[in-house]
């Protein structure tokens, strides 16, 4: 290695050093501090770092020890599971369908792309407020939102409590349905853009070759195009999955924890436990569990991306 190359590397390192220091302190440093708090006795405004081991985690998972806290945490995990499954399914299905339609070179494609992508320009907080108005059930005499529309159209049987309905089907709370619709509405455009970019990257020669071999348009998409879109699907699953696992702002502004914790998620539980109840150790334990959940999604993606770079 000559002196010029060594000099350039030192310059590059010094340019990156401020970012490395900030990242080490405000990301990994705070993660380590949160982990320390999660195994401490801090239960009040005054800090208490006395070590209690995994007691705070046991209170979240064992109902015999945690009581209502464990019950609420379990409900939040189930809600997150169902929210993630339906959210991913709707975003991928509708996003792919819209991308395929736009890939047909329809007139006014730019206008449609703008309309579909517009929700991405809105924060989850604004989305939650708007959809709260839309799904506000109102009263029997004065229905609001969608219920008012049903009442006007004479579809009285379709009126229900939406996010205020505590009814559940097994562990699934139907009050989650409006939340899933609102979240999917915001992210469908993003999924569509990812799939459309993938479709535009596929050479026309492959499609023409499939047609020459006698494949229908449906067959071309099924046997040629969709398999080539697997990396796009994987990336979309990772991005949407980590959003759903740490969702907070949309649900907090739209429904809160809901009736009987019907729309509760770990993010809301952590916020109320830490900043309203001053149970900092338990709140830190919830945060660490959420971090582990997200890590289970992100780490396989990083490994997959690294292997692809090595192969290239």
Backbone bond lengths (Angstrom), bond angles and torsions (degrees), N, CA, C in turn:
res aa  C-N    CA-C-N  psi(-1)  N-CA   C-N-CA  omega(-1)  CA-C   N-CA-C  phi
1 X - - - 1.466 - - 1.534 108.90 -
2 X 1.335 117.50 121.06 1.456 119.70 -178.54 1.519 110.45 -79.27
3 X 1.308 115.67 170.46 1.466 121.34 -175.85 1.523 112.09 -65.71
4 X 1.338 118.46 -33.75 1.456 120.93 -179.43 1.524 111.28 -66.89
5 X 1.333 116.37 -43.62 1.468 119.99 177.94 1.511 110.96 -62.92
6 X 1.364 116.79 -42.91 1.458 120.90 178.78 1.531 110.30 -62.38
7 X 1.320 116.10 -40.31 1.463 120.64 179.31 1.529 111.16 -63.88
8 X 1.340 117.69 -42.16 1.458 121.57 179.35 1.527 111.27 -64.94
9 X 1.322 116.82 -36.97 1.469 119.87 179.08 1.526 111.02 -67.77
10 X 1.318 116.86 -38.32 1.463 119.84 177.56 1.526 110.63 -65.31
11 X 1.316 116.57 -39.76 1.465 119.54 177.73 1.527 110.55 -62.85
12 X 1.335 116.02 -44.17 1.468 119.83 178.39 1.519 111.23 -61.98
13 X 1.345 116.56 -41.24 1.461 120.18 179.42 1.523 111.23 -64.55
14 X 1.327 117.46 -42.80 1.460 120.82 -179.89 1.533 111.59 -66.74
15 X 1.314 116.86 -32.60 1.462 120.12 176.67 1.525 111.33 -67.64
16 X 1.322 116.14 -35.25 1.468 120.97 -179.62 1.517 113.20 -85.19
17 X 1.323 117.66 -16.51 1.455 121.22 -173.57 1.527 113.92 -57.31
18 X 1.352 120.36 -45.13 1.478 118.74 177.85 1.521 113.15 -58.44
19 X 1.334 116.72 -41.59 1.470 119.59 178.50 1.517 111.24 -65.88
20 X 1.337 116.77 -38.59 1.467 120.49 178.96 1.526 110.64 -63.38
21 X 1.327 116.46 -43.04 1.469 120.90 -179.94 1.529 110.37 -64.39
22 X 1.335 116.81 -46.82 1.466 120.41 179.68 1.523 111.20 -62.49
23 X 1.337 116.56 -41.29 1.465 120.79 178.66 1.520 110.67 -64.09
24 X 1.335 116.61 -41.90 1.469 120.65 -179.06 1.524 111.22 -64.46
25 X 1.330 117.01 -37.29 1.467 120.40 -176.45 1.522 111.69 -81.33
26 X 1.347 115.65 -54.71 1.462 119.93 -169.24 1.524 114.12 -86.95
27 X 1.319 118.85 -8.26 1.463 120.61 175.12 1.528 109.74 -113.34
28 X 1.323 116.88 -69.82 1.461 119.82 -175.20 1.521 111.87 -72.57
29 X 1.332 116.81 -32.40 1.460 119.28 176.95 1.517 111.77 -64.67
30 X 1.338 116.76 -44.66 1.455 120.26 179.82 1.526 111.98 -71.41
31 X 1.336 116.93 -30.84 1.469 118.96 174.36 1.525 109.50 -63.46
32 X 1.335 116.62 -44.16 1.464 120.29 178.76 1.521 110.91 -63.50
33 X 1.333 116.37 -40.36 1.468 119.63 179.34 1.529 110.81 -66.14
34 X 1.330 117.28 -39.68 1.467 120.51 176.91 1.519 111.01 -62.88
35 X 1.349 116.08 -40.73 1.466 119.11 176.09 1.508 112.10 -62.05
36 X 1.336 117.34 -38.20 1.466 121.12 177.77 1.524 111.05 -65.04
37 X 1.328 116.60 -43.41 1.471 120.52 179.52 1.521 110.67 -64.49
38 X 1.338 117.21 -34.78 1.463 120.86 -176.29 1.522 113.10 -66.65
39 X 1.325 118.43 -18.85 1.466 121.29 178.08 1.529 110.48 -111.28
40 X 1.338 115.66 20.87 1.460 120.25 -179.92 1.522 110.07 -108.24
41 X 1.350 115.31 -177.17 1.461 121.99 -177.86 1.521 111.72 -103.20
42 X 1.313 118.14 16.75 1.457 122.91 -173.91 1.529 109.78 -67.54
43 X 1.327 116.50 103.81 1.459 122.51 -179.26 1.527 108.42 -137.26
44 X 1.317 116.42 71.71 1.451 122.67 -177.58 1.515 109.40 157.22
45 X 1.320 115.44 -177.36 1.463 119.03 -177.91 1.521 111.10 -69.22
46 X 1.327 117.11 -40.79 1.472 120.64 -178.85 1.522 110.25 -74.24
47 X 1.336 119.10 129.18 1.476 121.27 179.27 1.522 111.99 -62.24
48 X 1.315 115.68 140.88 1.461 122.06 176.83 1.529 107.25 -142.06
49 X 1.333 115.99 104.35 1.462 120.86 -174.26 1.526 112.82 -96.63
50 X 1.312 117.72 18.72 1.464 119.93 176.25 1.526 110.03 -62.81
51 X 1.323 115.96 131.99 1.458 122.11 -173.73 1.525 110.89 -73.79
52 X 1.362 116.45 129.56 1.467 121.23 177.68 1.528 111.09 -123.63
53 X 1.324 116.92 7.99 1.460 119.90 178.68 1.518 112.48 69.92
54 X 1.317 116.51 -136.34 1.463 121.86 -175.78 1.527 112.74 -95.78
55 X 1.317 116.83 21.39 1.460 120.59 -177.29 1.528 111.80 -59.39
56 X 1.336 117.11 -43.37 1.469 120.32 -178.64 1.525 111.42 -64.66
57 X 1.318 117.33 -32.91 1.461 121.03 177.40 1.529 110.80 -73.99
58 X 1.320 116.44 -37.24 1.466 120.41 178.14 1.526 110.97 -63.91
59 X 1.336 116.54 -35.89 1.463 120.30 178.91 1.524 112.03 -66.17
60 X 1.313 116.90 -21.96 1.456 120.46 179.40 1.522 112.24 -87.29
61 X 1.309 117.29 -31.02 1.463 120.46 -174.43 1.528 113.37 -101.75
62 X 1.322 118.10 -27.00 1.467 121.58 -177.00 1.521 109.85 -104.33
63 X 1.327 116.35 113.05 1.463 120.42 -178.47 1.521 112.04 -64.46
64 X 1.335 117.06 -30.46 1.461 120.26 -179.62 1.529 111.31 -64.31
65 X 1.323 116.64 -26.75 1.472 120.96 -178.70 1.526 110.59 -100.69
66 X 1.321 116.88 -45.10 1.457 120.54 -173.53 1.505 115.29 -86.30
67 X 1.327 118.63 -23.01 1.453 121.33 178.95 1.524 112.40 63.98
68 X 1.337 116.34 -124.90 1.459 122.09 -177.09 1.528 110.97 -63.36
69 X 1.325 117.31 -36.31 1.463 120.26 179.62 1.525 110.96 -61.22
70 X 1.330 116.90 -44.17 1.463 120.86 178.73 1.518 110.99 -65.78
71 X 1.347 116.08 -41.31 1.463 120.35 179.10 1.530 110.31 -60.99
72 X 1.331 115.91 -46.50 1.467 119.35 -179.74 1.525 111.08 -64.95
73 X 1.309 117.26 -39.43 1.462 119.92 -179.73 1.522 110.92 -65.32
74 X 1.315 117.11 -40.83 1.465 120.57 177.88 1.531 110.92 -62.64
75 X 1.344 116.22 -43.23 1.465 119.82 178.18 1.522 109.92 -61.86
76 X 1.350 116.76 -41.88 1.454 120.88 178.79 1.523 112.67 -61.37
77 X 1.330 116.70 -38.92 1.464 120.22 178.16 1.525 111.02 -66.29
78 X 1.340 116.91 -42.63 1.459 120.04 177.75 1.523 110.58 -63.31
79 X 1.336 116.26 -43.12 1.462 119.52 178.36 1.531 111.36 -60.74
80 X 1.327 116.08 -41.46 1.472 120.35 178.17 1.518 110.77 -63.46
81 X 1.332 116.89 -40.43 1.459 121.13 179.41 1.527 110.95 -61.14
82 X 1.333 116.96 -51.59 1.464 120.29 -178.60 1.524 111.06 -67.16
83 X 1.324 116.71 -40.57 1.462 120.01 177.92 1.525 110.50 -58.96
84 X 1.321 116.71 -44.79 1.466 120.82 -178.62 1.520 111.69 -64.28
85 X 1.328 117.56 -45.25 1.469 121.27 -177.48 1.530 110.59 -61.04
86 X 1.324 117.17 -53.09 1.467 120.44 -176.83 1.525 111.80 -70.54
87 X 1.320 117.15 -36.60 1.461 121.75 178.39 1.522 110.79 -62.03
88 X 1.327 117.24 -47.03 1.461 120.90 179.18 1.530 111.21 -64.62
89 X 1.317 116.21 -44.36 1.468 120.26 -177.92 1.527 111.10 -60.83
90 X 1.321 117.37 -47.03 1.466 121.11 -177.88 1.527 110.82 -65.97
91 X 1.327 116.95 -45.62 1.463 120.57 -178.46 1.521 111.70 -62.55
92 X 1.340 116.67 -45.19 1.462 119.92 -178.50 1.518 111.70 -68.59
93 X 1.323 117.48 -43.52 1.463 120.88 -176.79 1.528 111.26 -66.52
94 X 1.327 116.84 -52.48 1.466 120.01 -177.28 1.520 110.47 -72.31
95 X 1.336 117.55 -38.27 1.455 120.44 178.18 1.518 112.06 -60.42
96 X 1.337 116.44 -44.67 1.464 120.41 177.95 1.525 111.08 -65.46
97 X 1.323 117.08 -41.50 1.466 120.72 -179.64 1.532 110.89 -61.98
98 X 1.329 116.90 -44.75 1.464 120.37 178.98 1.522 111.16 -64.77
99 X 1.329 116.90 -39.16 1.465 120.53 178.83 1.522 111.03 -63.36
100 X 1.327 117.01 -41.87 1.464 120.44 178.99 1.523 110.47 -65.06
101 X 1.328 117.44 -40.17 1.464 120.29 178.35 1.527 110.94 -63.88
102 X 1.318 117.52 -44.19 1.461 120.48 179.47 1.521 111.86 -68.86
103 X 1.322 116.93 -25.03 1.461 120.99 -179.61 1.531 111.84 -72.69
104 X 1.335 116.28 -8.10 1.460 120.11 179.11 1.526 111.80 -83.60
105 X 1.341 116.81 10.89 1.480 122.30 178.88 1.532 111.11 59.18
106 X 1.328 116.38 46.87 1.455 120.65 179.56 1.522 110.18 -70.14
107 X 1.317 116.51 155.52 1.458 120.62 177.42 1.533 109.65 -70.35
108 X 1.318 115.57 143.11 1.456 119.57 -179.18 1.510 113.48 72.05
109 X 1.334 116.22 27.17 1.472 120.18 -177.62 1.528 111.40 -57.59
110 X 1.336 116.46 -40.57 1.457 119.53 -179.38 1.517 112.49 -61.00
111 X 1.334 116.75 -37.48 1.469 120.88 178.73 1.520 110.24 -66.21
112 X 1.343 115.75 -45.12 1.462 119.36 179.36 1.528 111.43 -63.20
113 X 1.333 116.90 -41.45 1.464 119.82 178.48 1.520 110.59 -60.08
114 X 1.314 116.75 -42.24 1.469 120.98 179.70 1.522 111.06 -63.91
115 X 1.329 115.77 -42.20 1.467 119.48 -179.98 1.527 110.74 -63.89
116 X 1.333 116.56 -44.26 1.460 120.27 -177.70 1.528 111.86 -69.16
117 X 1.341 116.56 -32.58 1.460 120.60 -178.09 1.521 112.97 -86.94
118 X 1.322 117.44 -12.68 1.460 120.20 -176.34 1.531 113.92 -55.41
119 X 1.352 119.28 -42.45 1.473 118.19 179.29 1.519 113.95 -57.18
120 X 1.340 117.60 -25.68 1.464 119.97 179.18 1.522 112.04 -65.61
121 X 1.333 117.57 -21.52 1.463 121.38 179.95 1.526 111.95 -80.85
122 X 1.326 116.60 -5.60 1.463 121.63 -177.88 1.519 109.01 -104.22
123 X 1.305 116.73 140.19 1.465 120.39 177.75 1.521 110.04 -73.93
124 X 1.326 115.88 159.89 1.462 120.73 177.97 1.534 111.05 -62.95
125 X 1.319 117.43 -28.61 1.465 120.44 179.20 1.525 110.00 -65.02
126 X 1.336 116.51 -47.76 1.462 120.52 178.82 1.525 110.24 -63.91
127 X 1.322 116.40 -42.41 1.466 120.24 178.21 1.526 110.86 -58.52
128 X 1.335 116.33 -43.65 1.458 119.77 179.87 1.513 112.61 -62.28
129 X 1.336 117.15 -41.80 1.468 120.61 -179.94 1.526 110.84 -65.46
130 X 1.344 116.60 -45.51 1.468 120.67 -177.97 1.524 111.28 -63.10
131 X 1.327 116.26 -46.96 1.465 118.92 -178.90 1.521 112.19 -73.46
132 X 1.312 117.61 -20.40 1.467 119.87 171.69 1.520 109.77 -64.97
133 X 1.327 117.70 -41.44 1.465 121.18 175.86 1.523 111.02 -64.14
134 X 1.337 115.51 -41.95 1.463 119.16 -176.73 1.526 111.53 -64.23
135 X 1.334 116.67 -41.51 1.463 120.62 -175.62 1.528 113.31 -98.36
136 X 1.327 117.26 7.90 1.462 118.52 175.90 1.525 109.23 -62.92
137 X 1.330 119.11 121.15 1.470 119.99 -172.41 1.522 114.10 -73.91
138 X 1.356 117.18 -27.12 1.455 119.33 -174.97 1.520 111.41 71.29
139 X 1.310 116.17 -152.45 1.465 121.75 178.87 1.521 109.40 -118.33
140 X 1.309 115.50 174.47 1.459 120.29 -179.55 1.528 111.12 -63.86
141 X 1.322 115.46 -39.25 1.467 119.30 -179.08 1.524 112.75 -82.56
142 X 1.351 116.41 -28.65 1.460 120.66 -179.27 1.522 110.02 -130.91
143 X 1.321 117.58 76.65 1.465 120.17 179.12 1.517 111.02 -67.25
144 X 1.324 115.54 153.38 1.454 121.58 -179.95 1.525 110.07 -127.41
145 X 1.328 115.53 167.10 1.457 120.98 173.88 1.517 113.41 56.63
146 X 1.325 115.01 -134.13 1.457 120.88 -178.54 1.518 111.23 -62.72
147 X 1.323 117.61 -35.42 1.469 120.42 178.64 1.522 111.56 -62.52
148 X 1.342 117.36 -34.94 1.465 120.67 177.01 1.528 110.31 -65.74
149 X 1.352 116.32 -38.27 1.457 120.31 177.18 1.523 110.66 -64.33
150 X 1.332 117.31 -45.09 1.459 120.81 178.08 1.528 110.96 -61.07
151 X 1.323 115.68 -39.91 1.463 119.32 -179.93 1.521 110.95 -65.20
152 X 1.329 116.88 -39.24 1.460 120.90 179.24 1.522 111.37 -66.06
153 X 1.340 116.10 -37.59 1.465 121.06 -178.54 1.524 112.62 -83.12
154 X 1.321 117.43 -1.71 1.455 120.61 -179.44 1.516 113.95 78.66
155 X 1.335 116.97 17.05 1.467 121.57 -179.78 1.525 109.75 -98.70
156 X 1.303 116.12 59.73 1.464 121.31 -175.54 1.524 112.59 -61.30
157 X 1.322 117.11 -30.48 1.466 120.36 -177.18 1.526 112.79 -68.31
158 X 1.335 117.57 -18.77 1.460 120.52 -178.56 1.526 112.52 -87.88
159 X 1.304 117.30 -5.53 1.463 120.23 -179.99 1.527 110.06 -75.47
160 X 1.337 116.42 136.29 1.460 120.93 174.24 1.521 109.56 -155.83
161 X 1.310 117.11 -177.98 1.451 121.39 -171.35 1.508 116.03 -79.15
162 X 1.341 118.45 -7.79 1.454 122.65 -179.77 1.518 111.15 53.46
163 X 1.340 118.89 -124.71 1.464 119.85 -174.41 1.531 113.23 -75.40
164 X 1.338 117.35 -2.06 1.466 119.79 175.78 1.526 112.12 -97.88
165 X 1.318 117.25 1.45 1.468 121.73 -177.67 1.524 109.84 -86.50
166 X 1.342 118.88 118.13 1.468 121.09 -179.20 1.526 114.08 -82.65
167 X 1.327 118.03 2.63 1.465 121.17 -176.89 1.526 110.83 -64.03
168 X 1.309 115.79 142.87 1.461 120.63 178.33 1.521 109.90 -133.73
169 X 1.327 114.92 152.18 1.463 122.12 173.52 1.516 106.11 -113.68
170 X 1.321 116.27 97.66 1.459 119.70 -170.94 1.514 108.82 64.65
171 X 1.334 118.17 -131.59 1.465 120.54 178.16 1.529 113.32 -83.35
172 X 1.351 118.00 -2.01 1.462 121.12 -178.02 1.520 110.26 -93.46
173 X 1.334 116.27 122.38 1.461 122.20 177.64 1.523 108.82 -93.47
174 X 1.345 116.27 125.06 1.461 119.09 -176.26 1.525 111.44 -70.40
175 X 1.331 118.25 -13.18 1.462 120.08 175.23 1.526 111.63 -65.93
176 X 1.343 117.01 -14.74 1.458 120.54 177.32 1.528 112.57 -73.06
177 X 1.322 117.34 -19.84 1.469 120.47 -174.73 1.527 111.61 -58.24
178 X 1.341 120.03 -49.70 1.470 118.77 178.16 1.527 112.87 -60.52
179 X 1.328 117.44 -35.40 1.467 121.04 179.33 1.519 110.31 -66.23
180 X 1.322 116.84 -42.94 1.467 121.25 178.55 1.520 110.59 -62.52
181 X 1.331 117.10 -41.99 1.464 121.16 179.77 1.528 110.20 -62.54
182 X 1.336 116.62 -44.48 1.469 120.40 -179.11 1.529 111.42 -63.75
183 X 1.326 116.82 -44.59 1.465 120.37 -179.36 1.521 111.14 -66.13
184 X 1.332 116.48 -42.34 1.464 120.06 179.73 1.523 110.96 -64.93
185 X 1.323 117.17 -38.74 1.468 120.92 178.56 1.528 111.04 -56.42
186 X 1.323 116.51 -39.24 1.455 119.15 -177.74 1.526 112.83 -75.34
187 X 1.322 118.68 -32.31 1.463 121.05 -172.10 1.519 114.35 -102.33
188 X 1.334 118.63 -7.48 1.471 120.24 179.18 1.527 110.25 -61.53
189 X 1.326 117.83 -41.67 1.459 121.14 -179.88 1.517 112.30 -60.95
190 X 1.325 116.23 -39.42 1.466 120.43 177.67 1.524 110.66 -63.22
191 X 1.331 116.44 -44.40 1.463 120.58 178.56 1.520 110.85 -63.71
192 X 1.336 115.62 -40.74 1.466 119.94 177.65 1.522 111.16 -59.87
193 X 1.335 116.98 -42.82 1.464 120.74 -179.31 1.530 111.22 -63.35
194 X 1.328 116.98 -39.70 1.460 120.57 178.47 1.532 111.02 -63.40
195 X 1.337 115.60 -47.18 1.468 119.06 -179.62 1.532 111.13 -66.90
196 X 1.321 117.61 -38.16 1.459 120.28 -179.49 1.523 110.58 -64.59
197 X 1.324 116.61 -40.17 1.467 119.88 176.41 1.529 110.48 -62.21
198 X 1.342 116.45 -40.38 1.460 120.08 178.06 1.521 112.22 -65.50
199 X 1.346 116.16 -40.33 1.466 120.00 179.34 1.530 111.36 -65.24
200 X 1.329 116.22 -39.98 1.461 119.51 -178.65 1.530 111.53 -71.03
201 X 1.324 117.19 -18.63 1.467 120.56 179.23 1.522 112.60 -84.84
202 X 1.331 117.36 -10.66 1.474 120.48 179.16 1.520 108.98 -82.05
203 X 1.328 118.25 125.61 1.477 120.61 -178.47 1.524 111.68 -62.31
204 X 1.329 115.73 143.00 1.468 120.39 177.34 1.529 111.75 -64.77
205 X 1.338 116.13 -23.40 1.468 119.55 -179.57 1.530 111.72 -59.97
206 X 1.335 116.52 -36.33 1.463 119.94 -179.99 1.522 110.86 -66.06
207 X 1.322 116.54 -41.07 1.459 119.53 179.36 1.529 110.45 -66.58
208 X 1.325 115.47 -43.37 1.459 119.34 179.62 1.526 111.54 -63.88
209 X 1.332 115.88 -36.89 1.473 119.01 178.29 1.516 110.73 -64.65
210 X 1.337 116.12 -39.01 1.456 119.23 177.38 1.515 112.22 -64.87
211 X 1.331 116.82 -40.43 1.470 119.99 178.24 1.518 111.47 -66.40
212 X 1.346 116.49 -37.15 1.465 120.24 178.57 1.522 110.65 -63.93
213 X 1.352 116.04 -36.17 1.466 120.07 179.41 1.521 112.48 -76.47
214 X 1.317 117.68 1.61 1.456 120.63 175.57 1.511 115.19 97.00
215 X 1.305 117.69 8.01 1.468 120.52 -179.47 1.524 110.19 -78.92
216 X 1.314 116.38 140.28 1.461 121.03 173.79 1.525 109.39 -75.42
217 X 1.333 116.05 171.51 1.470 119.33 177.63 1.522 110.54 -59.61
218 X 1.339 116.07 -39.95 1.461 119.39 177.62 1.522 110.73 -62.93
219 X 1.326 116.46 -41.48 1.457 120.26 179.06 1.518 112.59 -65.83
220 X 1.341 116.61 -36.50 1.464 120.00 177.80 1.517 110.24 -62.65
221 X 1.327 115.93 -44.63 1.464 119.11 179.75 1.526 111.39 -67.29
222 X 1.323 116.31 -38.92 1.467 119.44 -175.85 1.521 112.11 -72.02
223 X 1.330 117.57 -44.19 1.460 120.80 -171.38 1.526 114.19 -98.50
224 X 1.326 117.66 -17.28 1.464 119.53 -176.73 1.531 111.62 -117.20
225 X 1.336 115.80 -56.51 1.463 119.20 -170.82 1.525 112.16 -74.36
226 X 1.322 118.02 -49.20 1.471 120.05 -177.83 1.529 112.65 -60.07
227 X 1.346 119.45 -42.83 1.475 117.60 175.28 1.524 113.14 -59.91
228 X 1.343 116.97 -34.55 1.460 119.79 179.40 1.533 111.81 -72.58
229 X 1.334 116.82 -17.35 1.467 121.05 -179.77 1.531 112.61 -91.05
230 X 1.330 117.45 4.40 1.464 119.72 -178.43 1.532 112.90 -57.96
231 X 1.359 119.50 -42.27 1.473 118.33 176.93 1.524 112.76 -61.21
232 X 1.348 117.36 -35.62 1.463 120.96 176.95 1.525 110.26 -65.38
233 X 1.324 115.94 -43.81 1.463 120.05 178.72 1.519 111.05 -61.49
234 X 1.326 115.97 -42.56 1.465 120.14 179.54 1.522 110.77 -62.59
235 X 1.323 117.08 -44.67 1.464 120.73 179.41 1.526 110.93 -63.93
236 X 1.339 116.81 -41.45 1.460 120.41 178.87 1.527 110.98 -63.88
237 X 1.331 116.73 -40.44 1.464 120.18 177.81 1.523 111.23 -60.91
238 X 1.325 116.59 -40.38 1.461 120.20 -178.81 1.524 110.41 -66.55
239 X 1.331 116.77 -49.35 1.466 121.09 -177.13 1.527 110.42 -63.61
240 X 1.326 117.13 -50.00 1.463 120.86 -178.55 1.526 111.08 -68.42
241 X 1.334 116.21 -36.32 1.465 119.48 -179.63 1.512 112.36 -64.10
242 X 1.328 117.60 -43.14 1.468 118.40 -178.31 1.526 110.35 -72.03
243 X 1.351 118.29 -28.03 1.465 120.49 174.82 1.525 110.46 -66.58
244 X 1.327 116.49 -44.27 1.465 120.19 -177.37 1.519 112.25 -68.74
245 X 1.325 117.72 -34.01 1.461 120.23 -177.49 1.528 112.27 -70.81
246 X 1.331 117.26 -29.72 1.460 119.74 -179.12 1.527 112.00 -111.09
247 X 1.336 117.11 21.20 1.459 121.33 -178.10 1.531 110.07 -59.78
248 X 1.317 115.39 135.63 1.457 120.65 178.90 1.522 111.69 -145.28
249 X 1.353 116.83 -58.99 1.452 121.03 -169.56 1.519 113.70 -61.98
250 X 1.326 118.18 -41.82 1.467 120.89 179.79 1.522 111.19 -61.14
251 X 1.336 116.30 -50.03 1.463 120.36 -176.47 1.522 110.61 -70.53
252 X 1.330 117.41 -37.91 1.460 120.09 -178.17 1.520 111.15 -63.70
253 X 1.335 117.44 -41.28 1.464 119.97 -178.99 1.526 112.23 -79.97
254 X 1.313 117.19 -25.05 1.460 120.37 -175.98 1.524 112.80 -88.12
255 X 1.320 117.38 -48.34 1.468 120.21 -173.58 1.518 113.83 -133.42
256 X 1.344 118.52 -19.08 1.450 119.36 -169.97 1.516 109.43 68.38
257 X 1.317 116.02 -149.76 1.467 118.35 179.55 1.513 112.72 -78.08
258 X 1.350 116.98 -9.83 1.452 120.69 175.23 1.520 112.86 76.17
259 X 1.328 116.98 175.09 1.467 120.91 178.15 1.529 110.79 -71.47
260 X 1.316 116.21 128.54 1.474 121.04 179.82 1.522 111.41 56.28
261 X 1.344 116.27 37.90 1.472 122.98 179.96 1.522 112.26 59.12
262 X 1.333 117.53 29.39 1.462 121.21 -174.31 1.518 112.67 -65.72
263 X 1.334 117.96 -28.96 1.470 120.77 179.11 1.524 110.84 -120.45
264 X 1.301 116.58 21.56 1.465 120.36 -178.86 1.526 110.73 -74.46
265 X 1.319 116.06 145.06 1.465 123.00 176.19 1.527 108.06 -136.84
266 X 1.333 118.65 161.85 1.467 120.44 -178.41 1.528 113.83 -55.30
267 X 1.342 118.25 -33.21 1.456 120.12 -179.99 1.518 112.34 -62.51
268 X 1.325 117.46 -43.34 1.468 121.41 178.24 1.516 110.29 -69.12
269 X 1.324 116.94 -41.36 1.466 121.10 178.15 1.524 110.38 -60.43
270 X 1.325 116.85 -42.92 1.460 120.80 179.22 1.525 111.07 -63.25
271 X 1.335 117.19 -44.36 1.461 121.26 -178.83 1.527 111.03 -61.83
272 X 1.328 116.93 -48.55 1.465 120.06 -178.21 1.526 111.63 -68.64
273 X 1.327 116.68 -37.71 1.459 120.18 179.42 1.524 111.35 -65.42
274 X 1.332 116.50 -42.94 1.457 120.86 -174.30 1.516 112.65 -81.05
275 X 1.317 117.28 -51.99 1.460 120.62 -168.22 1.518 114.10 -99.29
276 X 1.325 118.30 -10.96 1.452 121.04 174.17 1.529 112.03 -110.60
277 X 1.330 115.80 -36.28 1.453 119.37 178.98 1.514 114.22 -95.18
278 X 1.349 117.79 -10.51 1.478 122.90 -178.80 1.533 112.90 59.58
279 X 1.337 116.93 27.34 1.460 120.93 174.90 1.533 107.61 -95.11
280 X 1.320 115.29 76.72 1.456 119.91 -169.10 1.532 112.78 -67.90
281 X 1.302 117.86 -36.17 1.469 119.68 -179.08 1.525 110.83 -66.23
282 X 1.327 116.31 -45.69 1.468 118.97 179.18 1.526 111.00 -67.20
283 X 1.338 117.08 -39.08 1.461 119.84 176.48 1.516 111.75 -61.37
284 X 1.337 116.67 -38.93 1.468 120.28 177.67 1.528 110.71 -66.14
285 X 1.330 116.94 -36.26 1.465 120.08 177.97 1.529 110.67 -64.50
286 X 1.337 116.91 -40.96 1.467 119.84 176.60 1.522 110.38 -62.52
287 X 1.335 116.28 -41.66 1.468 120.56 179.41 1.526 111.23 -61.29
288 X 1.314 117.26 -42.53 1.465 120.26 -179.77 1.521 111.35 -66.11
289 X 1.325 116.90 -36.82 1.464 119.62 177.68 1.529 110.05 -65.73
290 X 1.343 116.47 -40.88 1.460 119.89 176.74 1.529 110.98 -62.85
291 X 1.324 116.36 -39.37 1.467 120.36 177.72 1.525 111.07 -61.85
292 X 1.329 116.81 -41.87 1.466 120.75 178.89 1.529 110.62 -64.96
293 X 1.338 116.90 -40.05 1.466 120.82 178.38 1.526 110.87 -60.70
294 X 1.334 116.08 -45.25 1.465 119.86 179.21 1.531 110.55 -67.10
295 X 1.339 116.31 -37.29 1.473 120.01 -179.63 1.520 110.81 -62.36
296 X 1.334 117.84 -35.51 1.456 121.01 178.15 1.525 111.50 -62.84
297 X 1.338 116.51 -24.11 1.462 120.71 178.44 1.523 111.13 -89.69
298 X 1.331 116.79 -43.36 1.463 121.40 -172.22 1.531 112.17 -76.34
299 X 1.331 117.47 -42.61 1.468 120.01 -174.36 1.526 112.80 -59.87
300 X 1.351 120.37 -45.72 1.479 118.19 176.18 1.530 112.45 -59.15
301 X 1.329 117.08 -35.17 1.462 119.88 178.09 1.525 111.09 -65.65
302 X 1.339 117.16 -41.82 1.459 120.44 178.61 1.528 111.08 -64.65
303 X 1.331 116.64 -40.00 1.464 120.11 177.73 1.519 110.39 -63.86
304 X 1.335 116.20 -44.07 1.466 121.00 179.39 1.525 110.44 -61.31
305 X 1.345 117.39 -45.12 1.470 120.99 -179.45 1.521 110.71 -64.80
306 X 1.342 117.18 -39.83 1.456 120.50 -179.68 1.526 111.37 -64.98
307 X 1.335 116.74 -40.83 1.464 120.59 179.04 1.531 110.78 -65.15
308 X 1.331 116.45 -37.83 1.460 119.04 177.84 1.518 111.53 -64.54
309 X 1.338 116.93 -40.51 1.456 120.57 179.17 1.530 111.05 -65.20
310 X 1.323 116.19 -38.28 1.462 120.10 178.69 1.518 110.98 -65.54
311 X 1.349 115.91 -41.61 1.467 120.22 179.88 1.528 111.56 -64.58
312 X 1.341 115.22 -35.81 1.469 119.12 179.07 1.520 111.30 -72.67
